[in-house]
C-alpha cells in the first residue's frame, strides 16, 4: 500500500492537502511533483543504501488515488507517503541508483492551477554521491525550501543529537546483585560517563533522560527522544540471572538489543516483559494500555529506524567486544517499549550481569566505565561516518 505510515488524519492540522503526484523522466534523471491545495515549505534530502529521497512537510494531509507510487520506471522505482507524527508528513522516493537533488522548489497556486512542489533528481555515481554527501552534511545532501524559495540553500553541518537513557531510577531499583549493587546506580554511572565522553568530541548534542536518581516512565523516555528530535537513542541496563540461579556467576557479558514485535529467543522475551512492566512500580501498568495506542506504537516502529538500529548494533558489538565480554548471542531483539520511537533508531545495551561477580566488579569500576564509554563513542562515530550504509534492506 502506498501510505507507509498510518496515524489518524485528525492528528495534524489540515493546512494543505496533497491531491496528486507525478513522476516523469528516464533512467538518468527524474522529476517528482506533488499538487497541493496551498504552497507549503518542505525539507528534502537524499540517503543511500538503500537509495532514497525524503521530503518532509508540515501540516499536509493526503487525498490521493489508491495505488499511487508502485507503477513507476526509470530512475524512480517507487514512492510512498503518509503522516509520520502530529503535524509532520513525509514522502519517500526509492531510486534505482544514487541520486543528487539538482533542483527543488515550490510553485504557488495560480488561478485554477494548484500549488505544487517540484524535486528534480539526477543520477550520479557512488563516488560523486559520497563526495556531495560528505561536503554538504555529515549524513545527507539536504535543502530547506520555503514557499518563496526557488532553489535549495546550503546549510551548515548540524550536530547529531544522542539521547542516553539510564534505565530504572527512583523507586524502581531494577536488578540487584547478591551484594546489593543496584542496577539503577551502575547504569546511571555509565550513562554519565558516556555523556562526558561524547561531549568531549564536540560532535554531538547529548540529552539524558535522567541525570540523577529519578524515576522516568518508559513512554516518557520515548517522548524525550522524540521531543529532542534524537538521531540515536541508547537505553542502558544491566541484567541478572534470577531464581535459584542467582549465584550462578558463569552467566555474564554484554548484549545489544534492537526492537522487534517478536523476540529472538525466550530470554529476550522474558527480559522485555520485565523491563516493560517496570512502570507498574510508579502506578502505570503498560500491560493495560489502550490497545489502539499500543498498536500505533508498534506499527510506527518503521523499517527504516529498525534497519538503522541494527546497523548501529553491529557497530556497537564490534567496538564493545574489544573492551568487555559479550554474551554468546551479542545482538538480539525484543519488544521493548522504550525502543519503539517510530522515527528514532534505538538500541538497548545490557552492560552485563549483576549476578556475575566478574561483571559486577566491572560495572563498579570507573576505569572500565571509561573504556566502555570510549568504545561506545567509537561506535557512534562509525555509525554517523559520512557515506556509511545505514540500512541493510
MISEGU-852172 format. One record per residue (C-alpha): x, y, z; chain; residue in three letters. Coordinates in Angstrom, 2 decimals. Last residue first. Layout:
N
+---------+---------+---------+---+-----+
:       u :       v :       w : c :   r :
+---------+---------+---------+---+-----+
:       X :       Y :       Z : A : ALA :
...
+---------+---------+---------+---+-----+
END
This chain:
393
+---------+---------+---------+---+-----+
:       u :       v :       w : c :   r :
+---------+---------+---------+---+-----+
:   17.48 :   -3.85 :    3.11 : A : UNK :
:   20.50 :   -3.48 :    5.40 : A : UNK :
:   20.18 :    0.19 :    6.09 : A : UNK :
:   22.61 :    2.83 :    7.28 : A : UNK :
:   25.45 :    2.23 :    4.83 : A : UNK :
:   28.30 :    4.65 :    5.53 : A : UNK :
:   28.64 :    7.65 :    3.24 : A : UNK :
:   29.65 :   10.03 :    6.02 : A : UNK :
:   30.55 :    8.49 :    9.41 : A : UNK :
:   27.49 :    8.64 :   11.66 : A : UNK :
:   27.63 :    4.99 :   12.67 : A : UNK :
:   31.43 :    4.98 :   12.95 : A : UNK :
:   31.36 :    7.94 :   15.35 : A : UNK :
:   28.62 :    6.25 :   17.38 : A : UNK :
:   30.68 :    3.05 :   17.56 : A : UNK :
:   33.77 :    4.98 :   18.67 : A : UNK :
:   31.66 :    6.71 :   21.33 : A : UNK :
:   30.52 :    3.28 :   22.51 : A : UNK :
:   34.13 :    2.15 :   22.84 : A : UNK :
:   35.05 :    5.38 :   24.66 : A : UNK :
:   32.22 :    4.88 :   27.14 : A : UNK :
:   33.26 :    1.26 :   27.64 : A : UNK :
:   36.83 :    2.33 :   28.39 : A : UNK :
:   35.63 :    4.97 :   30.84 : A : UNK :
:   33.22 :    2.54 :   32.50 : A : UNK :
:   36.05 :    0.04 :   32.88 : A : UNK :
:   38.27 :    2.62 :   34.61 : A : UNK :
:   35.49 :    3.72 :   36.98 : A : UNK :
:   34.92 :    0.09 :   38.00 : A : UNK :
:   31.59 :   -0.78 :   39.63 : A : UNK :
:   30.20 :   -2.39 :   36.48 : A : UNK :
:   33.47 :   -4.28 :   36.08 : A : UNK :
:   33.29 :   -5.82 :   39.54 : A : UNK :
:   29.64 :   -6.72 :   38.94 : A : UNK :
:   30.58 :   -8.40 :   35.69 : A : UNK :
:   33.15 :  -10.61 :   37.36 : A : UNK :
:   30.91 :  -11.44 :   40.33 : A : UNK :
:   28.13 :  -12.40 :   37.93 : A : UNK :
:   24.58 :  -11.92 :   39.27 : A : UNK :
:   24.86 :   -8.25 :   38.29 : A : UNK :
:   25.03 :   -9.44 :   34.69 : A : UNK :
:   26.49 :   -7.22 :   31.98 : A : UNK :
:   26.14 :   -3.94 :   30.12 : A : UNK :
:   22.69 :   -4.73 :   28.71 : A : UNK :
:   22.54 :   -2.13 :   25.94 : A : UNK :
:   19.17 :   -1.15 :   24.48 : A : UNK :
:   19.10 :    0.24 :   20.96 : A : UNK :
:   17.09 :    2.91 :   19.18 : A : UNK :
:   16.94 :    4.48 :   15.72 : A : UNK :
:   14.44 :    7.34 :   16.17 : A : UNK :
:   11.45 :    7.74 :   13.85 : A : UNK :
:    8.89 :    5.37 :   15.31 : A : UNK :
:   10.01 :    5.62 :   18.96 : A : UNK :
:    9.55 :    1.98 :   19.97 : A : UNK :
:   12.79 :    1.30 :   21.86 : A : UNK :
:   11.44 :    2.12 :   25.34 : A : UNK :
:    8.53 :   -0.27 :   24.84 : A : UNK :
:   10.96 :   -3.17 :   24.47 : A : UNK :
:    9.59 :   -5.80 :   22.08 : A : UNK :
:   12.71 :   -7.95 :   21.75 : A : UNK :
:   15.75 :   -8.25 :   19.52 : A : UNK :
:   19.18 :   -9.78 :   19.98 : A : UNK :
:   22.78 :   -8.92 :   19.18 : A : UNK :
:   25.54 :  -10.37 :   21.41 : A : UNK :
:   24.42 :  -14.02 :   21.14 : A : UNK :
:   27.13 :  -15.84 :   23.10 : A : UNK :
:   27.26 :  -12.93 :   25.54 : A : UNK :
:   29.96 :  -10.28 :   25.21 : A : UNK :
:   33.00 :   -9.83 :   27.46 : A : UNK :
:   34.46 :   -6.34 :   27.55 : A : UNK :
:   36.97 :   -3.99 :   25.91 : A : UNK :
:   37.37 :   -5.12 :   22.31 : A : UNK :
:   33.90 :   -6.69 :   22.32 : A : UNK :
:   32.45 :   -3.21 :   22.78 : A : UNK :
:   33.73 :   -1.83 :   19.45 : A : UNK :
:   32.46 :   -4.50 :   17.04 : A : UNK :
:   29.35 :   -5.01 :   19.19 : A : UNK :
:   28.48 :   -1.33 :   18.88 : A : UNK :
:   28.95 :   -1.23 :   15.10 : A : UNK :
:   26.61 :   -4.20 :   14.76 : A : UNK :
:   24.02 :   -2.50 :   16.98 : A : UNK :
:   24.36 :    0.68 :   14.90 : A : UNK :
:   23.43 :   -1.18 :   11.71 : A : UNK :
:   20.57 :   -2.88 :   13.54 : A : UNK :
:   19.28 :    0.48 :   14.75 : A : UNK :
:   19.43 :    1.90 :   11.22 : A : UNK :
:   17.44 :   -1.06 :    9.94 : A : UNK :
:   14.85 :   -0.67 :   12.67 : A : UNK :
:   14.55 :    3.05 :   12.04 : A : UNK :
:   13.87 :    2.48 :    8.33 : A : UNK :
:   11.60 :   -0.50 :    8.94 : A : UNK :
:    9.28 :    1.70 :   10.97 : A : UNK :
:    8.31 :    1.30 :   14.59 : A : UNK :
:    5.10 :    3.17 :   13.82 : A : UNK :
:    3.08 :   -0.04 :   13.77 : A : UNK :
:    4.14 :   -0.91 :   17.32 : A : UNK :
:    3.30 :    2.46 :   18.80 : A : UNK :
:    0.04 :    2.60 :   16.81 : A : UNK :
:   -0.94 :   -0.85 :   18.09 : A : UNK :
:   -0.28 :    0.19 :   21.68 : A : UNK :
:   -2.44 :    3.29 :   21.26 : A : UNK :
:   -5.25 :    1.20 :   19.77 : A : UNK :
:   -4.92 :   -1.38 :   22.55 : A : UNK :
:   -5.30 :    1.21 :   25.32 : A : UNK :
:   -2.63 :    0.41 :   27.88 : A : UNK :
:   -3.35 :   -2.43 :   30.34 : A : UNK :
:    0.08 :   -4.05 :   30.14 : A : UNK :
:    1.62 :   -0.60 :   30.36 : A : UNK :
:    0.68 :   -0.52 :   34.04 : A : UNK :
:    1.46 :    2.97 :   35.31 : A : UNK :
:    1.46 :    3.19 :   39.13 : A : UNK :
:    5.13 :    4.00 :   39.66 : A : UNK :
:    6.08 :    0.37 :   40.28 : A : UNK :
:    3.83 :   -0.63 :   37.38 : A : UNK :
:    6.26 :    1.26 :   35.14 : A : UNK :
:    8.72 :   -1.65 :   35.36 : A : UNK :
:    6.34 :   -3.71 :   33.24 : A : UNK :
:    8.24 :   -3.10 :   30.04 : A : UNK :
:   11.56 :   -4.08 :   31.63 : A : UNK :
:   10.34 :   -7.47 :   32.83 : A : UNK :
:    8.44 :   -8.22 :   29.62 : A : UNK :
:   11.46 :   -7.30 :   27.55 : A : UNK :
:   13.73 :   -9.52 :   29.64 : A : UNK :
:   11.42 :  -12.50 :   29.32 : A : UNK :
:   11.16 :  -12.07 :   25.55 : A : UNK :
:   14.95 :  -11.80 :   25.19 : A : UNK :
:   15.43 :  -14.97 :   27.22 : A : UNK :
:   12.80 :  -16.83 :   25.21 : A : UNK :
:   14.54 :  -16.07 :   21.92 : A : UNK :
:   14.67 :  -13.59 :   19.04 : A : UNK :
:   11.73 :  -11.66 :   20.46 : A : UNK :
:    8.75 :  -10.87 :   18.27 : A : UNK :
:    7.50 :   -7.35 :   17.53 : A : UNK :
:   11.15 :   -6.35 :   17.33 : A : UNK :
:   13.24 :   -3.57 :   18.80 : A : UNK :
:   17.02 :   -3.78 :   18.95 : A : UNK :
:   19.09 :   -5.28 :   21.75 : A : UNK :
:   22.83 :   -5.16 :   22.41 : A : UNK :
:   24.25 :   -7.74 :   24.85 : A : UNK :
:   27.07 :   -7.58 :   27.40 : A : UNK :
:   28.64 :  -10.49 :   29.26 : A : UNK :
:   27.94 :  -12.95 :   32.05 : A : UNK :
:   26.43 :  -16.28 :   33.02 : A : UNK :
:   29.15 :  -18.23 :   34.88 : A : UNK :
:   28.42 :  -16.40 :   38.15 : A : UNK :
:   25.50 :  -18.63 :   39.08 : A : UNK :
:   24.52 :  -17.02 :   42.38 : A : UNK :
:   21.02 :  -16.09 :   41.24 : A : UNK :
:   20.48 :  -19.47 :   39.59 : A : UNK :
:   17.76 :  -20.47 :   42.08 : A : UNK :
:   15.62 :  -17.53 :   40.99 : A : UNK :
:   17.11 :  -14.77 :   38.88 : A : UNK :
:   20.02 :  -14.35 :   36.50 : A : UNK :
:   20.73 :  -10.64 :   36.41 : A : UNK :
:   20.74 :   -7.90 :   33.79 : A : UNK :
:   22.21 :   -4.41 :   33.49 : A : UNK :
:   20.57 :   -1.59 :   31.57 : A : UNK :
:   21.34 :    1.36 :   29.29 : A : UNK :
:   18.96 :    2.74 :   26.65 : A : UNK :
:   20.64 :    4.43 :   23.69 : A : UNK :
:   18.55 :    6.64 :   21.39 : A : UNK :
:   20.03 :    7.99 :   18.14 : A : UNK :
:   19.23 :   10.93 :   15.86 : A : UNK :
:   17.03 :   12.44 :   18.54 : A : UNK :
:   14.42 :   15.01 :   17.54 : A : UNK :
:   14.52 :   16.38 :   21.11 : A : UNK :
:   10.78 :   15.89 :   21.55 : A : UNK :
:   11.13 :   12.39 :   20.04 : A : UNK :
:   13.82 :   11.23 :   22.45 : A : UNK :
:   12.14 :   12.80 :   25.48 : A : UNK :
:    8.84 :   11.22 :   24.44 : A : UNK :
:   10.43 :    7.77 :   24.36 : A : UNK :
:   11.67 :    8.30 :   27.91 : A : UNK :
:    8.20 :    9.42 :   28.98 : A : UNK :
:    6.81 :    6.21 :   27.47 : A : UNK :
:    9.01 :    4.25 :   29.84 : A : UNK :
:    8.12 :    6.30 :   32.91 : A : UNK :
:   11.02 :    8.33 :   34.42 : A : UNK :
:   12.06 :    7.63 :   38.04 : A : UNK :
:   14.78 :    9.90 :   39.36 : A : UNK :
:   18.13 :    9.02 :   40.93 : A : UNK :
:   20.11 :   11.57 :   38.92 : A : UNK :
:   20.81 :   12.78 :   35.40 : A : UNK :
:   17.71 :   11.25 :   33.82 : A : UNK :
:   16.53 :   11.04 :   30.22 : A : UNK :
:   19.94 :   12.45 :   29.32 : A : UNK :
:   20.41 :   14.60 :   26.21 : A : UNK :
:   23.72 :   14.84 :   24.35 : A : UNK :
:   24.31 :   17.24 :   21.46 : A : UNK :
:   27.14 :   15.74 :   19.48 : A : UNK :
:   30.38 :   16.50 :   17.67 : A : UNK :
:   32.22 :   18.42 :   20.40 : A : UNK :
:   34.27 :   15.23 :   20.97 : A : UNK :
:   34.39 :   15.97 :   24.70 : A : UNK :
:   30.59 :   15.85 :   24.80 : A : UNK :
:   30.59 :   12.20 :   23.79 : A : UNK :
:   32.97 :   11.22 :   26.58 : A : UNK :
:   31.00 :   13.16 :   29.20 : A : UNK :
:   27.70 :   11.62 :   28.11 : A : UNK :
:   29.19 :    8.13 :   28.11 : A : UNK :
:   30.47 :    8.61 :   31.66 : A : UNK :
:   27.06 :    9.92 :   32.72 : A : UNK :
:   25.34 :    6.89 :   31.22 : A : UNK :
:   27.85 :    4.55 :   32.87 : A : UNK :
:   27.16 :    5.98 :   36.33 : A : UNK :
:   23.42 :    5.92 :   35.65 : A : UNK :
:   23.64 :    2.26 :   34.62 : A : UNK :
:   25.54 :    1.40 :   37.79 : A : UNK :
:   23.08 :    3.11 :   40.13 : A : UNK :
:   19.78 :    1.90 :   38.64 : A : UNK :
:   21.10 :   -1.66 :   38.52 : A : UNK :
:   21.66 :   -1.82 :   42.26 : A : UNK :
:   24.65 :   -3.46 :   43.96 : A : UNK :
:   23.06 :   -5.37 :   46.84 : A : UNK :
:   25.84 :   -7.93 :   47.47 : A : UNK :
:   23.75 :  -10.70 :   45.85 : A : UNK :
:   23.38 :   -8.32 :   42.89 : A : UNK :
:   20.38 :   -6.14 :   42.10 : A : UNK :
:   18.01 :   -5.68 :   39.17 : A : UNK :
:   15.90 :   -2.56 :   38.72 : A : UNK :
:   15.89 :   -0.02 :   41.53 : A : UNK :
:   12.48 :    1.44 :   40.69 : A : UNK :
:   11.63 :    3.92 :   43.46 : A : UNK :
:   13.92 :    6.48 :   41.87 : A : UNK :
:   15.72 :    5.13 :   38.83 : A : UNK :
:   15.11 :    2.50 :   36.13 : A : UNK :
:   17.22 :    2.52 :   32.98 : A : UNK :
:   19.90 :    5.05 :   32.03 : A : UNK :
:   18.59 :    6.60 :   28.78 : A : UNK :
:   21.13 :    8.44 :   26.66 : A : UNK :
:   19.65 :   10.59 :   23.88 : A : UNK :
:   22.13 :   11.47 :   21.13 : A : UNK :
:   21.51 :   14.53 :   18.97 : A : UNK :
:   23.70 :   14.89 :   15.89 : A : UNK :
:   25.44 :   18.21 :   15.43 : A : UNK :
:   24.48 :   20.13 :   12.31 : A : UNK :
:   26.81 :   20.94 :    9.44 : A : UNK :
:   25.88 :   24.19 :    7.79 : A : UNK :
:   23.15 :   24.55 :    5.23 : A : UNK :
:   23.20 :   25.45 :    1.56 : A : UNK :
:   20.00 :   26.89 :    0.12 : A : UNK :
:   17.90 :   24.92 :   -2.34 : A : UNK :
:   16.38 :   26.84 :   -5.25 : A : UNK :
:   13.21 :   28.80 :   -5.97 : A : UNK :
:   12.24 :   29.93 :   -2.49 : A : UNK :
:    9.09 :   31.88 :   -1.67 : A : UNK :
:    7.14 :   28.86 :   -0.39 : A : UNK :
:   10.10 :   27.89 :    1.80 : A : UNK :
:   12.52 :   25.12 :    0.80 : A : UNK :
:   15.06 :   23.53 :    3.13 : A : UNK :
:   17.90 :   21.71 :    1.38 : A : UNK :
:   19.73 :   18.47 :    2.06 : A : UNK :
:   22.56 :   16.22 :    0.96 : A : UNK :
:   22.68 :   13.84 :    3.88 : A : UNK :
:   24.76 :   12.43 :    6.71 : A : UNK :
:   27.72 :   14.64 :    7.57 : A : UNK :
:   26.19 :   17.46 :    5.52 : A : UNK :
:   27.01 :   19.30 :    2.28 : A : UNK :
:   30.57 :   18.07 :    1.77 : A : UNK :
:   30.27 :   14.45 :    2.95 : A : UNK :
:   27.18 :   13.63 :    0.90 : A : UNK :
:   28.48 :   15.56 :   -2.08 : A : UNK :
:   31.66 :   13.47 :   -2.13 : A : UNK :
:   29.82 :   10.22 :   -1.38 : A : UNK :
:   27.35 :   10.89 :   -4.19 : A : UNK :
:   30.16 :   11.56 :   -6.63 : A : UNK :
:   31.87 :    8.31 :   -5.63 : A : UNK :
:   28.62 :    6.33 :   -5.83 : A : UNK :
:   27.98 :    7.64 :   -9.31 : A : UNK :
:   25.12 :   10.02 :  -10.05 : A : UNK :
:   21.56 :   10.01 :  -11.40 : A : UNK :
:   19.95 :   13.44 :  -11.20 : A : UNK :
:   16.77 :   14.24 :   -9.33 : A : UNK :
:   14.43 :   17.21 :   -9.77 : A : UNK :
:   12.04 :   17.91 :   -6.89 : A : UNK :
:    8.98 :   20.03 :   -7.58 : A : UNK :
:    6.31 :   21.09 :   -5.12 : A : UNK :
:    2.89 :   22.09 :   -6.35 : A : UNK :
:    0.30 :   24.78 :   -5.86 : A : UNK :
:   -2.91 :   24.10 :   -7.71 : A : UNK :
:   -3.82 :   25.59 :  -11.10 : A : UNK :
:   -7.28 :   27.11 :  -11.22 : A : UNK :
:   -5.92 :   30.63 :  -10.87 : A : UNK :
:   -2.37 :   30.41 :   -9.65 : A : UNK :
:   -1.31 :   28.24 :   -6.71 : A : UNK :
:    2.25 :   28.83 :   -5.51 : A : UNK :
:    5.15 :   26.86 :   -7.04 : A : UNK :
:    7.53 :   25.15 :   -4.62 : A : UNK :
:   11.18 :   24.41 :   -5.27 : A : UNK :
:   13.78 :   21.69 :   -5.68 : A : UNK :
:   16.58 :   21.48 :   -8.22 : A : UNK :
:   19.53 :   19.16 :   -8.98 : A : UNK :
:   18.98 :   16.91 :   -5.98 : A : UNK :
:   21.55 :   14.13 :   -6.14 : A : UNK :
:   20.91 :   10.48 :   -6.85 : A : UNK :
:   22.39 :    7.07 :   -6.00 : A : UNK :
:   20.77 :    4.34 :   -8.09 : A : UNK :
:   17.34 :    2.77 :   -8.74 : A : UNK :
:   15.53 :    5.29 :   -6.57 : A : UNK :
:   13.00 :    4.92 :   -3.74 : A : UNK :
:   11.04 :    8.12 :   -3.09 : A : UNK :
:    9.82 :    8.68 :    0.47 : A : UNK :
:    7.12 :   11.31 :    1.06 : A : UNK :
:    6.69 :   12.57 :    4.61 : A : UNK :
:    4.14 :   14.33 :    6.80 : A : UNK :
:    4.52 :   16.09 :   10.15 : A : UNK :
:    1.80 :   17.84 :   12.18 : A : UNK :
:    1.38 :   15.04 :   14.69 : A : UNK :
:    3.69 :   12.29 :   13.51 : A : UNK :
:    4.59 :   10.22 :   10.47 : A : UNK :
:    1.68 :   11.13 :    8.20 : A : UNK :
:    1.93 :    9.31 :    4.88 : A : UNK :
:    3.74 :    8.71 :    1.64 : A : UNK :
:    5.25 :    6.09 :   -0.60 : A : UNK :
:    7.37 :    6.09 :   -3.72 : A : UNK :
:    8.53 :    3.60 :   -6.30 : A : UNK :
:   11.48 :    2.65 :   -8.51 : A : UNK :
:   12.40 :    6.15 :   -9.64 : A : UNK :
:   15.33 :    6.36 :  -12.09 : A : UNK :
:   13.43 :    4.68 :  -14.91 : A : UNK :
:   10.01 :    3.33 :  -14.08 : A : UNK :
:    6.95 :    3.90 :  -11.90 : A : UNK :
:    3.86 :    1.80 :  -11.25 : A : UNK :
:    4.03 :    1.49 :   -7.45 : A : UNK :
:    3.68 :    5.04 :   -6.14 : A : UNK :
:   -0.04 :    5.54 :   -6.41 : A : UNK :
:   -2.18 :    2.52 :   -5.64 : A : UNK :
:   -5.19 :    4.34 :   -4.23 : A : UNK :
:   -5.85 :    7.88 :   -5.56 : A : UNK :
:   -4.56 :   10.63 :   -3.31 : A : UNK :
:   -6.14 :   12.74 :   -0.59 : A : UNK :
:   -3.14 :   13.21 :    1.70 : A : UNK :
:   -2.68 :   15.53 :    4.67 : A : UNK :
:   -0.12 :   18.32 :    5.00 : A : UNK :
:    0.56 :   20.45 :    8.08 : A : UNK :
:    4.34 :   20.22 :    7.96 : A : UNK :
:    6.40 :   18.70 :    5.16 : A : UNK :
:    9.33 :   16.28 :    4.89 : A : UNK :
:   10.53 :   15.01 :    1.50 : A : UNK :
:   12.96 :   12.07 :    1.73 : A : UNK :
:   14.84 :   10.75 :   -1.30 : A : UNK :
:   16.03 :    7.16 :   -1.45 : A : UNK :
:   18.91 :    4.86 :   -2.30 : A : UNK :
:   19.08 :    1.90 :    0.08 : A : UNK :
:   21.93 :    2.08 :    0.84 : A : UNK :
:   21.70 :    5.80 :    0.14 : A : UNK :
:   20.17 :    8.96 :    1.54 : A : UNK :
:   18.86 :   12.14 :   -0.05 : A : UNK :
:   17.29 :   15.24 :    1.45 : A : UNK :
:   14.23 :   17.44 :    1.05 : A : UNK :
:   12.75 :   19.85 :    3.62 : A : UNK :
:    9.42 :   21.49 :    2.89 : A : UNK :
:    7.61 :   24.80 :    2.97 : A : UNK :
:    3.97 :   24.87 :    1.97 : A : UNK :
:    2.01 :   26.19 :   -1.01 : A : UNK :
:   -1.75 :   25.59 :   -0.93 : A : UNK :
:   -4.18 :   22.88 :   -2.07 : A : UNK :
:   -1.16 :   20.82 :   -3.03 : A : UNK :
:   -0.05 :   19.04 :   -6.20 : A : UNK :
:    3.02 :   16.81 :   -5.81 : A : UNK :
:    5.78 :   16.66 :   -8.39 : A : UNK :
:    8.75 :   14.32 :   -8.80 : A : UNK :
:   11.13 :   14.92 :  -11.70 : A : UNK :
:   13.58 :   12.30 :  -12.87 : A : UNK :
:   17.05 :   11.99 :  -14.37 : A : UNK :
:   19.25 :    9.23 :  -15.70 : A : UNK :
:   16.95 :    6.20 :  -16.05 : A : UNK :
:   14.13 :    8.28 :  -17.51 : A : UNK :
:   11.93 :   11.22 :  -16.59 : A : UNK :
:    8.49 :   11.87 :  -15.16 : A : UNK :
:    6.88 :   11.16 :  -11.78 : A : UNK :
:    3.54 :   12.66 :  -10.76 : A : UNK :
:    1.55 :   13.19 :   -7.57 : A : UNK :
:   -2.00 :   14.39 :   -6.93 : A : UNK :
:   -4.23 :   15.88 :   -4.22 : A : UNK :
:   -1.86 :   16.71 :   -1.37 : A : UNK :
:   -3.92 :   18.69 :    1.13 : A : UNK :
:   -2.75 :   21.79 :    2.97 : A : UNK :
:   -3.49 :   23.42 :    6.33 : A : UNK :
:   -5.11 :   20.23 :    7.60 : A : UNK :
:   -3.66 :   20.49 :   11.09 : A : UNK :
:   -2.46 :   17.05 :   12.00 : A : UNK :
:   -3.74 :   14.33 :   14.35 : A : UNK :
:   -7.19 :   14.43 :   12.77 : A : UNK :
:   -5.78 :   12.32 :    9.96 : A : UNK :
:   -5.28 :    9.48 :   12.49 : A : UNK :
:   -1.84 :    7.93 :   12.02 : A : UNK :
:   -0.63 :    5.36 :    9.50 : A : UNK :
:    2.77 :    5.40 :    7.86 : A : UNK :
:    3.54 :    3.62 :    4.61 : A : UNK :
:    0.62 :    5.01 :    2.64 : A : UNK :
:    1.25 :    3.48 :   -0.78 : A : UNK :
:    0.00 :    0.00 :    0.00 : A : UNK :
+---------+---------+---------+---+-----+
END
